């Protein structure tokens, strides 16, 4: 897994950090390197879980995006939300 310059995963809460491992494994199975593009830094909605250190964004792979998103949802389970955005995949630990 790669981390975009200027992005830090140090503040991610434990469960969100565990999600990184799953993301890296799923991307690897599709022969891609996952690239984390955002955690708490950047501009997010005021109630975003990015600011609670429970969310991160991953760059879209060149292809197979829908299959990867579906696999991430399955593997991460009900305590995570996996949202396909226009230019990234948003992943947040949200057990509610």
N, C-alpha and C positions, 0 to 999 in steps of 0.2 A: 504494500500500500504506500502510495506517495501522499505527501501533504504539501499543498500549495504554499509557496513562499509567503510568509506573513501570517499564516494560520497556525494556531496552537491547539493541540488536543489535550493539553495538560489539565485544563479546568473541567473537562467533561466528567460528569458523574459516572460512577462505576457501571451502572447498567447501560448507559449510552456508550461507554467505552467498549463494553462487551459486544455491542452491536457492530463496532468497527471490524472485529474479527470475522463476524459473519459476512459482512459486506466484502471484505478482502477475499474470503473463500469463494463466494458466489462469483465475483468478477473473475477470479482465477480460473474457475471452471469454464468460463466463457472465453478464456484466453485474453483477458484484459487486466490491466493494472488499475485498481480503484484509486481515484485521486480525490482527496478531501479538499473541498474548495472554501468551506466556511464552517466555523463553530459559533462562538459568541461575537466575533468581530463582524463588521459590516452592518448594513441596514436591513433590519427585519421589522415585522410588525411589532407594536408595543407589547403585546402579550405573547410573543413568540417564545417557544421553549429554548431557542438559541440562547437567550439571556439568562435562562435558568440552568444553562450548561447541560441540557438534556436533548440537544438536537445538533445535527451536522448535515452538511450538503456534500454530495458527491457528483463529480462531473459525469455527464452522459457518455456512455460508451459509443463508439462509431456506429454500431448496429446491434440488433437484438435487445433493444431497450425494454420493450414490453415484457419479453420473457425474463429478463433480469429483474425487473420490478416485481413481477409475479413470484419469482423464486425468493426474492428478498422478503416479501410479505409472508410467504409460507414459513420460511426458516426463522425469521425474527419473531413471529407469532403475534398474539393479540395485544401484547404490551407495547408494541411499536406501531407507529404510523409510518407508512412509506408512501410518499406522494410524488408523482411524476410531474415536475414543473416544466416550464418551457425550455429552460437551459440547464437543469440539474435535477437530481433526485434528492428530495428532502426526506430525512429520516429522523424521527424523534421517539424517545422513550416516553410514552404517555399511557400508563397502565389504567387509566380511568375508562 
